[in-house]
Amino acid sequence: MQAKTICPSDPLVYNELGVVAYHMKEYKNAVWWFEKTLAHIPSSSNEMWEPTVINLAHALRKLRRYNEAITYYEKALALSTRSVSTYAGLAYTYHLQDNFAAAITYYHKALWLKADDQFCTEMLTLALVDESRCGVDPEIGSHRNETCLL
């Protein structure tokens, strides 16, 4: 907060405040700080800000604002297609929504970048089990049983 007082328009300060709030499990505050960070940069199309976009997506996912989280993960992918964290976060968010096909696709993309990623390996296995347990309607591409939960 002292850094914010000294340099109130520095987006890096806002980003760090967002990271602190996230680690304190204050996800609403984290979202606020990350959004403020992105509002203070000249262009969010700069690859340097990809971690902030990913952090915002993670915080939104923690708040169960899945569609917004997916939007920000996709924005992060537009900045860089080499982030395991982005693919994993996107996969996990789809998994939480019971969209197993999308989850499986993104777990595979993450594993293509880092084949030994333990989280993605374990979650891919779970997504495959969940998809086979719930079944998929080939005409609409989603699971047949809407009440099938993780």
Backbone as CSV, one residue per row, in Angstrom:
resi,resn,N_x,N_y,N_z,CA_x,CA_y,CA_z,C_x,C_y,C_z
1,MET,0.831,-1.188,0.000,0.000,0.000,0.000,0.879,1.257,0.000
2,GLN,2.047,1.141,0.628,2.961,2.280,0.619,3.436,2.561,-0.808
3,ALA,3.712,1.524,-1.576,4.125,1.697,-2.971,3.004,2.366,-3.766
4,LYS,1.754,2.020,-3.483,0.607,2.629,-4.158,0.541,4.115,-3.843
5,THR,0.865,4.481,-2.603,0.863,5.889,-2.207,1.955,6.657,-2.949
6,ILE,3.114,6.031,-3.096,4.245,6.680,-3.763,4.000,6.812,-5.263
7,CYS,3.461,5.763,-5.860,3.251,5.753,-7.314,1.844,5.229,-7.622
8,PRO,0.830,6.086,-7.469,-0.561,5.634,-7.566,-1.018,5.185,-8.956
9,SER,-0.237,5.435,-9.980,-0.673,5.029,-11.319,0.142,3.865,-11.880
10,ASP,0.964,3.225,-11.044,1.802,2.120,-11.512,1.006,0.814,-11.534
11,PRO,0.746,0.256,-12.721,-0.047,-0.977,-12.782,0.630,-2.176,-12.111
12,LEU,1.960,-2.165,-12.025,2.647,-3.274,-11.355,2.304,-3.327,-9.870
13,VAL,2.095,-2.175,-9.273,1.699,-2.119,-7.858,0.317,-2.750,-7.694
14,TYR,-0.604,-2.384,-8.581,-1.956,-2.945,-8.504,-1.932,-4.460,-8.717
15,ASN,-1.100,-4.896,-9.653,-0.982,-6.332,-9.889,-0.510,-7.050,-8.630
16,GLU,0.497,-6.503,-7.973,1.017,-7.141,-6.756,-0.028,-7.154,-5.640
17,LEU,-0.820,-6.102,-5.540,-1.897,-6.085,-4.551,-2.929,-7.172,-4.874
18,GLY,-3.162,-7.405,-6.151,-4.056,-8.480,-6.555,-3.510,-9.843,-6.181
19,VAL,-2.209,-10.025,-6.383,-1.561,-11.293,-6.030,-1.657,-11.528,-4.522
20,VAL,-1.418,-10.493,-3.744,-1.513,-10.618,-2.286,-2.936,-10.987,-1.882
21,ALA,-3.927,-10.295,-2.442,-5.323,-10.591,-2.117,-5.664,-12.036,-2.501
22,TYR,-5.190,-12.481,-3.661,-5.452,-13.851,-4.109,-4.880,-14.856,-3.111
23,HIS,-3.653,-14.642,-2.706,-3.016,-15.572,-1.770,-3.680,-15.552,-0.391
24,MET,-4.336,-14.451,-0.083,-5.077,-14.365,1.178,-6.504,-14.903,1.019
25,LYS,-6.792,-15.457,-0.171,-8.107,-16.005,-0.500,-9.204,-14.944,-0.499
26,GLU,-8.814,-13.723,-0.761,-9.759,-12.605,-0.903,-9.987,-12.392,-2.404
27,TYR,-10.738,-13.310,-3.006,-10.834,-13.360,-4.456,-11.562,-12.158,-5.057
28,LYS,-12.583,-11.635,-4.367,-13.259,-10.440,-4.882,-12.292,-9.262,-4.938
29,ASN,-11.493,-9.106,-3.898,-10.492,-8.032,-3.899,-9.443,-8.276,-4.978
30,ALA,-9.053,-9.510,-5.150,-8.064,-9.841,-6.188,-8.595,-9.456,-7.563
31,VAL,-9.842,-9.804,-7.839,-10.448,-9.441,-9.127,-10.414,-7.931,-9.297
32,TRP,-10.781,-7.209,-8.249,-10.806,-5.743,-8.309,-9.421,-5.196,-8.646
33,TRP,-8.379,-5.688,-7.960,-7.018,-5.211,-8.204,-6.529,-5.579,-9.603
34,PHE,-6.820,-6.798,-10.048,-6.375,-7.201,-11.383,-7.091,-6.386,-12.466
35,GLU,-8.374,-6.139,-12.266,-9.092,-5.299,-13.232,-8.530,-3.880,-13.239
36,LYS,-8.197,-3.373,-12.068,-7.595,-2.038,-11.958,-6.229,-2.016,-12.662
37,THR,-5.479,-3.099,-12.514,-4.186,-3.206,-13.201,-4.377,-3.055,-14.697
38,LEU,-5.297,-3.845,-15.247,-5.512,-3.835,-16.693,-6.056,-2.496,-17.175
39,ALA,-6.797,-1.796,-16.308,-7.324,-0.480,-16.674,-6.218,0.582,-16.719
40,HIS,-5.103,0.342,-16.044,-4.010,1.322,-15.967,-2.903,1.098,-16.991
41,ILE,-3.070,0.109,-17.853,-2.020,-0.114,-18.852,-2.499,0.431,-20.197
42,PRO,-1.570,0.907,-20.999,-1.957,1.513,-22.269,-2.671,0.552,-23.217
43,SER,-2.235,-0.699,-23.234,-2.854,-1.676,-24.122,-2.724,-3.057,-23.502
44,SER,-3.869,-3.718,-23.332,-3.831,-5.058,-22.734,-3.425,-6.114,-23.760
45,SER,-3.059,-5.670,-24.969,-2.607,-6.631,-25.972,-1.106,-6.880,-25.859
46,ASN,-0.492,-6.342,-24.830,0.935,-6.514,-24.601,1.163,-7.828,-23.848
47,GLU,2.030,-8.674,-24.387,2.296,-9.989,-23.789,2.792,-9.888,-22.348
48,MET,3.386,-8.761,-21.990,3.891,-8.579,-20.625,2.778,-8.720,-19.581
49,TRP,1.545,-8.420,-19.965,0.431,-8.429,-19.012,-0.335,-9.742,-19.002
50,GLU,0.148,-10.728,-19.749,-0.511,-12.032,-19.771,-0.666,-12.633,-18.369
51,PRO,0.358,-12.579,-17.495,0.170,-13.145,-16.150,-0.966,-12.472,-15.372
52,THR,-1.154,-11.181,-15.563,-2.253,-10.492,-14.884,-3.594,-10.993,-15.405
53,VAL,-3.699,-11.184,-16.704,-4.938,-11.682,-17.301,-5.230,-13.094,-16.778
54,ILE,-4.205,-13.927,-16.699,-4.370,-15.288,-16.159,-4.773,-15.230,-14.684
55,ASN,-4.119,-14.362,-13.924,-4.465,-14.235,-12.504,-5.914,-13.798,-12.330
56,LEU,-6.368,-12.875,-13.169,-7.761,-12.435,-13.118,-8.682,-13.616,-13.424
57,ALA,-8.335,-14.406,-14.425,-9.150,-15.580,-14.764,-9.197,-16.573,-13.601
58,HIS,-8.047,-16.819,-12.970,-8.013,-17.733,-11.820,-8.916,-17.225,-10.691
59,ALA,-8.845,-15.924,-10.400,-9.666,-15.361,-9.320,-11.153,-15.464,-9.663
60,LEU,-11.509,-15.197,-10.903,-12.911,-15.329,-11.317,-13.373,-16.780,-11.193
61,ARG,-12.499,-17.726,-11.551,-12.848,-19.139,-11.410,-13.095,-19.482,-9.944
62,LYS,-12.259,-18.960,-9.060,-12.440,-19.219,-7.628,-13.782,-18.694,-7.134
63,LEU,-14.272,-17.621,-7.760,-15.572,-17.046,-7.398,-16.726,-17.736,-8.131
64,ARG,-16.395,-18.780,-8.894,-17.366,-19.560,-9.674,-18.021,-18.727,-10.776
65,ARG,-17.310,-17.714,-11.230,-17.765,-16.901,-12.355,-17.087,-17.482,-13.607
66,TYR,-17.507,-18.698,-13.933,-16.817,-19.520,-14.919,-16.780,-18.904,-16.317
67,ASN,-17.899,-18.381,-16.783,-17.905,-17.831,-18.141,-16.968,-16.633,-18.263
68,GLU,-16.928,-15.800,-17.236,-15.995,-14.665,-17.251,-14.554,-15.171,-17.204
69,ALA,-14.324,-16.183,-16.392,-12.980,-16.756,-16.302,-12.536,-17.278,-17.660
70,ILE,-13.419,-17.994,-18.344,-13.089,-18.524,-19.662,-12.737,-17.403,-20.630
71,THR,-13.481,-16.311,-20.573,-13.199,-15.161,-21.437,-11.785,-14.646,-21.209
72,TYR,-11.372,-14.548,-19.949,-10.030,-14.036,-19.658,-8.935,-15.057,-19.990
73,TYR,-9.211,-16.341,-19.794,-8.234,-17.350,-20.222,-8.023,-17.242,-21.734
74,GLU,-9.116,-17.062,-22.475,-9.001,-16.928,-23.933,-8.230,-15.667,-24.312
75,LYS,-8.429,-14.582,-23.566,-7.650,-13.361,-23.814,-6.167,-13.619,-23.551
76,ALA,-5.879,-14.387,-22.516,-4.480,-14.724,-22.213,-3.880,-15.553,-23.342
77,LEU,-4.665,-16.469,-23.901,-4.173,-17.279,-25.024,-3.904,-16.418,-26.261
78,ALA,-4.653,-15.338,-26.410,-4.403,-14.428,-27.531,-3.055,-13.715,-27.360
79,LEU,-2.604,-13.575,-26.105,-1.323,-12.925,-25.830,-0.162,-13.907,-25.944
80,SER,-0.401,-15.158,-25.542,0.650,-16.171,-25.611,0.011,-17.557,-25.637
81,THR,0.436,-18.361,-26.584,-0.108,-19.722,-26.693,0.820,-20.745,-26.056
82,ARG,1.795,-20.287,-25.272,2.792,-21.203,-24.687,2.673,-21.316,-23.163
83,SER,1.522,-20.992,-22.609,1.363,-21.004,-21.162,0.592,-22.243,-20.693
84,VAL,1.289,-23.119,-20.007,0.656,-24.314,-19.437,-0.439,-23.889,-18.459
85,SER,-0.162,-22.850,-17.669,-1.117,-22.369,-16.674,-2.432,-21.939,-17.313
86,THR,-2.361,-21.290,-18.459,-3.584,-20.843,-19.130,-4.391,-22.034,-19.613
87,TYR,-3.743,-22.965,-20.291,-4.458,-24.150,-20.775,-5.023,-24.965,-19.620
88,ALA,-4.251,-25.119,-18.553,-4.714,-25.885,-17.390,-5.905,-25.196,-16.733
89,GLY,-5.817,-23.883,-16.579,-6.925,-23.139,-15.976,-8.185,-23.216,-16.814
90,LEU,-8.019,-23.094,-18.114,-9.159,-23.183,-19.022,-9.760,-24.584,-18.971
91,ALA,-8.910,-25.593,-18.994,-9.389,-26.972,-18.909,-10.146,-27.217,-17.607
92,TYR,-9.571,-26.767,-16.511,-10.191,-26.997,-15.216,-11.532,-26.273,-15.102
93,THR,-11.607,-25.070,-15.657,-12.863,-24.315,-15.625,-13.938,-25.040,-16.425
94,TYR,-13.580,-25.527,-17.606,-14.548,-26.320,-18.382,-14.933,-27.593,-17.622
95,HIS,-13.968,-28.200,-16.962,-14.230,-29.414,-16.184,-15.240,-29.109,-15.075
96,LEU,-15.073,-27.985,-14.391,-15.999,-27.598,-13.333,-17.415,-27.363,-13.860
97,GLN,-17.509,-27.026,-15.134,-18.817,-26.824,-15.764,-19.376,-28.113,-16.369
98,ASP,-18.695,-29.224,-16.150,-19.076,-30.521,-16.726,-18.995,-30.531,-18.247
99,ASN,-18.194,-29.656,-18.825,-17.943,-29.674,-20.266,-16.667,-30.493,-20.464
100,PHE,-16.836,-31.810,-20.405,-15.695,-32.715,-20.380,-14.908,-32.712,-21.685
101,ALA,-15.601,-32.589,-22.815,-14.902,-32.602,-24.102,-13.927,-31.426,-24.190
102,ALA,-14.390,-30.237,-23.821,-13.509,-29.060,-23.855,-12.388,-29.217,-22.833
103,ALA,-12.723,-29.716,-21.656,-11.704,-29.915,-20.616,-10.610,-30.854,-21.115
104,ILE,-11.008,-31.958,-21.705,-10.047,-32.943,-22.214,-9.147,-32.309,-23.278
105,THR,-9.752,-31.544,-24.165,-8.979,-30.875,-25.220,-7.904,-29.977,-24.619
106,TYR,-8.281,-29.170,-23.642,-7.325,-28.215,-23.069,-6.309,-28.886,-22.146
107,TYR,-6.697,-29.956,-21.457,-5.691,-30.714,-20.691,-4.634,-31.266,-21.644
108,HIS,-5.080,-31.765,-22.798,-4.134,-32.285,-23.791,-3.201,-31.179,-24.291
109,LYS,-3.753,-29.993,-24.537,-2.917,-28.883,-25.013,-1.871,-28.503,-23.968
110,ALA,-2.271,-28.494,-22.701,-1.315,-28.191,-21.627,-0.224,-29.255,-21.573
111,LEU,-0.637,-30.504,-21.694,0.332,-31.605,-21.641,1.231,-31.635,-22.869
112,TRP,0.780,-31.097,-23.969,1.637,-30.987,-25.147,2.799,-30.035,-24.850
113,LEU,2.512,-28.994,-24.048,3.562,-28.037,-23.677,4.464,-28.566,-22.566
114,LYS,3.876,-29.334,-21.650,4.640,-29.869,-20.526,4.091,-31.265,-20.203
115,ALA,4.693,-32.244,-20.817,4.177,-33.620,-20.758,4.136,-34.201,-19.346
116,ASP,4.965,-33.706,-18.449,5.016,-34.275,-17.102,4.247,-33.443,-16.067
117,ASP,3.333,-32.588,-16.527,2.555,-31.768,-15.592,1.610,-32.674,-14.797
118,GLN,1.850,-32.778,-13.507,1.098,-33.716,-12.664,-0.377,-33.339,-12.562
119,PHE,-0.667,-32.053,-12.367,-2.062,-31.620,-12.241,-2.847,-31.991,-13.498
120,CYS,-2.321,-31.624,-14.662,-3.032,-31.890,-15.914,-3.165,-33.383,-16.192
121,THR,-2.144,-34.137,-15.859,-2.202,-35.590,-16.062,-3.313,-36.195,-15.210
122,GLU,-3.359,-35.830,-13.946,-4.384,-36.366,-13.047,-5.782,-35.889,-13.438
123,MET,-5.892,-34.607,-13.790,-7.200,-34.072,-14.133,-7.697,-34.609,-15.475
124,LEU,-6.792,-34.847,-16.411,-7.184,-35.456,-17.681,-7.793,-36.829,-17.425
125,THR,-7.162,-37.604,-16.564,-7.694,-38.923,-16.224,-9.094,-38.795,-15.628
126,LEU,-9.266,-37.849,-14.707,-10.588,-37.640,-14.100,-11.618,-37.193,-15.137
127,ALA,-11.221,-36.305,-16.040,-12.148,-35.829,-17.071,-12.581,-36.969,-17.988
128,LEU,-11.644,-37.846,-18.331,-11.989,-38.998,-19.164,-12.949,-39.933,-18.438
129,VAL,-12.707,-40.156,-17.144,-13.606,-40.992,-16.340,-14.982,-40.336,-16.239
130,ASP,-14.993,-39.034,-15.952,-16.262,-38.314,-15.827,-17.056,-38.355,-17.130
131,GLU,-16.351,-38.160,-18.253,-17.033,-38.181,-19.542,-17.626,-39.554,-19.820
132,SER,-16.873,-40.607,-19.535,-17.388,-41.953,-19.796,-18.514,-42.310,-18.830
133,ARG,-18.434,-41.800,-17.602,-19.474,-42.069,-16.603,-20.777,-41.345,-16.949
134,CYS,-20.656,-40.132,-17.434,-21.850,-39.332,-17.717,-22.395,-39.570,-19.112
135,GLY,-21.527,-39.985,-20.014,-21.964,-40.195,-21.387,-22.014,-38.888,-22.153
136,VAL,-21.904,-39.003,-23.450,-21.936,-37.830,-24.312,-22.961,-38.054,-25.400
137,ASP,-23.779,-37.059,-25.634,-24.737,-37.102,-26.731,-24.018,-36.583,-27.965
138,PRO,-23.723,-37.446,-28.945,-22.921,-37.039,-30.103,-23.574,-35.929,-30.924
139,GLU,-24.903,-35.792,-30.873,-25.568,-34.759,-31.666,-25.346,-33.364,-31.098
140,ILE,-25.266,-33.243,-29.786,-25.097,-31.913,-29.203,-23.736,-31.725,-28.548
141,GLY,-22.970,-32.790,-28.423,-21.606,-32.686,-27.903,-21.514,-32.420,-26.422
142,SER,-22.560,-32.704,-25.687,-22.491,-32.526,-24.238,-22.989,-33.790,-23.548
143,HIS,-22.845,-33.835,-22.230,-23.229,-35.054,-21.527,-24.745,-35.205,-21.499
144,ARG,-25.196,-36.451,-21.455,-26.621,-36.772,-21.498,-27.310,-36.468,-20.179
145,ASN,-26.654,-36.719,-19.092,-27.264,-36.575,-17.791,-26.861,-35.236,-17.188
146,GLU,-27.770,-34.265,-17.216,-27.457,-32.917,-16.735,-27.168,-32.885,-15.226
147,THR,-27.578,-33.903,-14.513,-27.338,-33.918,-13.074,-26.039,-34.612,-12.710
148,CYS,-25.319,-35.072,-13.712,-24.048,-35.751,-13.460,-23.039,-34.726,-12.980
149,LEU,-22.564,-34.893,-11.768,-21.621,-33.936,-11.169,-20.293,-34.587,-10.913
150,LEU,-19.259,-33.745,-10.772,-17.923,-34.241,-10.436,-17.914,-34.843,-9.062
